[in-house]
Amino acid sequence: DSTAPDDAMTFGEVGEGSPGPICTADRVYMLSWANNLYQFDPGKLTFSKTGNLSCLPMNFSPFSMAVDRQGMAWIQGWVFAMPVQWFFHEVSTADAGCVSSISIPGTHNFETAGGGEAFVTNKANSTAETLYSVSLSGASGSGSTFSVSNVSTTTGVVNAVGPLNTDPSSGMALTGTGDARMFAAESPVSGTDAGTTIVFTERDKTTANAISTANVLIPPSYIVVGMVFWGGDFWFFLRPTASGPWMIGRYRTSDQSFVIEVKDIGVAVSEISIDTKIATD
């Protein structure tokens, strides 16, 4: 999510890391600003708390998460020190316990970016998968742009895939589908139609080129910072750019309609201040 609290590679296949629990079927996993791990049931629009990630280092600031098909959450964030280090912490979705971590050195011309992080299967109906992440290329604050990379969950090696459309002030999210396709959602600016237009695209996994494009209108003063595919539809996690609650919207693939399903995530999970980093299994 390009939310870091303000707002994101060699191939890594399932089974390369430590054995993990099988994640609960048909759930979306969400990490709150208080480092509480939740399961979200889109069918019932309810949340249940798994636990608190008390094992994360004190100076580690998480901003994005993806869940692999072993039920392990890969939480991406940074450590505020010099030189800058970017870390992926592997966490169990069964009990929120930490398993392992990998580090990625940061440079002046490359940073990982929150929001866009997703495991996508390499082939349809396969369990072998690759972790994709949105990254920033170019000197931060001086013409930097979004792009897609993939990252090895065993070595931390990062390989560039290709550029995206928007600048780092945009909201950004990635997700994959069971038939091995990758999708991106970008919310660059508020439109003149009293809303924000998300540019929703299917992306080629080898080049990041857009295969198809649709425009999705969400409420004004919101950006997309997380996205999952569940029940045949895409679910967008929305962060306000001004005062307002975090929300979850549903983009129906059957008729390309969009509706808000959860009007206030903070109220739903009883957290006063909410910042989400989400993923699904």
N, C-alpha and C positions, 0 to 999 in steps of 0.2 A: 504494500500500500504506500502510496506516496505520503504516508502519514507518519512519520517517525517520531515523535508524538505529534508531529505537525505534518505530518507529511505534507521486494524489491525487494570450458568444462568437458571433460571426458564423460562417457556415458556411465551412469550408476544404475545397476539393475537391482531388483528386489533380492534380498538375501546376501548382499555383499557385506552388510554391517551385522551388528549383533541381532540375534533372533528376537522378535518382538511379539507383542500380543496381537491377536486378530481384533481389529477395530470393530466397534459396534456397527452393524449394518444399517444403511440408510440414515446416517447421521452426518451432520456438518459439525466441524470442530472449530471453536472460537477461543482465542486468548484475549483476555481483557487487559486494560491498562494496569490493573492490580496484580497481573500475572496469575489470574485464575483461569483454569482451563474448563471450558464448557462443551457440552454436546447440545446441538440445536437440531430439533426434529422439525423439518419443514412441513411434514404432513399434519402435525398438530400445532405448529408454531409455538413450541415450548422449549425451554432450556433446562438442562440439568447440569449441576456442577460436578466435575470429576475430581478436582483438587487444586491446590495452589502450588506453583512451580517454585518452591522454596530453595531448590538446588541450584538455581542460576547464580552466577557470580554477582557480587554487589555492584560492580562497575559495568555490567552487561545490560545494554538497552535493547530489548527486542522490538522489531517492527514488522515482521512478516512471518508466515507459517504455511507449510504445506505438509500433508499427511500421505505417507506411502502406503502401499497395499499390504504391508505387514502391521499396520496400525501404529506406526511410529511417526510422531510429529517432528518435523525439522524446522526449528525456530531460528530465524535469521535476525542478526542484530550486530551492533558494534560495541567495541570497548573504547572508551574515551582515554586514549593514551597515545604517545608518539613512539614509533610510527603507528598509524591507524591500523587496526586489525578488525577484520570482519569475521564473524563466527557463525557457524550453524551448530546448534545444540539439538541433539537427538533426545526426544522425550516420549515416554510411553503415554498413549491416550487412555490406557486402562487405569493408571493411578497417578499420572502427572510426575512420575519419577524420571530423573535424568539418566541417560545411558552412556552417551559419548558426545564428542564435539570435534569439529574441524575448523581450522582457521584459514582465512584468505587475506594475504597482505593487501592493504589499500595503497593506491598511488594517487598522485595529483590528477591524473587523467582517467582514473577508473574508480568508480564506487558502485557497490550494489545499492539498489533502491528498494524501498519498502513497497508492499502491495502486490507487485507482480511476482508471484512465486507459485509454481504448481508442478506436480508430478504428472507426466503424460505418458501413456503406454507407447512403446515403440511400434507395435503393430496392433491391429484390431483383435480383440479377444485374447490378448497376451497379458501376462503378469509382469513381463520385463518392462521397465519404465525408466524415464530420464527426468531429472529435476531441472526445470527451466526457471530462470530468474530475470526480472527486469533489471537493467543496470544503467548507470549514467556514464556517458563517455564524453570526453572533453573536460577542460578545466572547470571545476565547480563554480557556478555563478558567472561564467564567461563563455556563453555559447554552448553549454553542455546539452546533450540530447539523450532521450531514452533509446535503449536498444535491448535486444534479448540475448542472453547467454545461456549456456547450460553448464552445470557444475557437477563434478563427481562427488558423491557422498562418502567416498572412501579417501580421496586424496585432496579434495578442495581445488583441484585444477579447474580453471575457468576457461571456456572456449566461447568466443563471440559467434553469434548466429546471424544477426542482422539488425538494422535500425527499425525503430517505430516512428510514429508520426509526430508526437507532441513533445513539448518542452517540459522540464522538470517541475513546473508549477502545476501540472495537470494531475488529476487522479488517474490511477492505473491499476489494472488487475489482469491476471492470467488464470486460465483454468483449462483442464483437459476433459475429454469425453471418453466413454468406454470403447469407442471405435477409433481411438488413437488420434483424434483431431485436437488442435490447440486453438483457443480463442482468447482474444484480448479485448478489454473494455477501457476506453480512454475518455475522460471528461475534461476537455481542455478549457472551455469558457462557458459562462452563462450566456444563453442566446437572447434574442430580442422577443422570443415567443414566451417570455415569463417563465422559462425553465432552463435547464442545462441539457445540452444534447450530448449523450454518450455516443462515441463512435465505436460501434461494436463490429469486430472483424474476426474472421477465421484466418489463422496465420500458418504459413508453411513452416514446418519445424526445422527445415534445413537452411532457410534464407530469411525467415520472418516476413516475407512478402505477404501482402493481403490477398487472400483467395476470394473472399466475399466481404461486403460491407453493408451495414444497416445502421440507421440512426435511431436512438432510443431516447425519448424525452423523459427526464426525471424532474423532481421538484427543483425550483430555483435555489441557488446558494448551496448546492450539494455537489459532491464529487464521489465517484466510485473508488473504493479503496480495497475491495475484495470481491471475489466472484466464485461461485461454485455451480456445477451442473448437477441437478437432482430432479428426479421424476420427469425427465424429458424437457425441463425448463432451466433457465439460467437465473440464479438468485444473486442480486447485487447488494453488497453491504455499502451503505452510504454514510459519508461523514459530512457534517455541515461545515461550510466555509465561514459562517457567522455563528451567532448563538442559535442553538437548536439541538434536538435530540438526534442521536444516531438511529438510522432506520435500515430496514431490509425490504427490498423490492423484488418482485418476480417478473421476469420477462418471459412471456409465453411464446414458445416457438410455433404453436399452432396458428395463431393469428397476429403475431408480432405486437401484442398489447403489453402494457406495463402497469403494474398495480403495487402499491405499498402494502406489504403483509404485516410487518412489525413496525409500529409507529415510534417506539422508544425502546431501544435495546437496554439502556441503563435501567429503566423501570422494570423491564422483563427479568433482569438478573439481579435487581436490587443493589446496583452499584451507582453511586452518585455521579462519578466521573468515569466515562467509558471511552475506551479507544480499542478498536478491534483489529486483530490480525487473524484471518480465518483460512480454513482449508477443509477439504472433505476427503474421505477415504475412497 
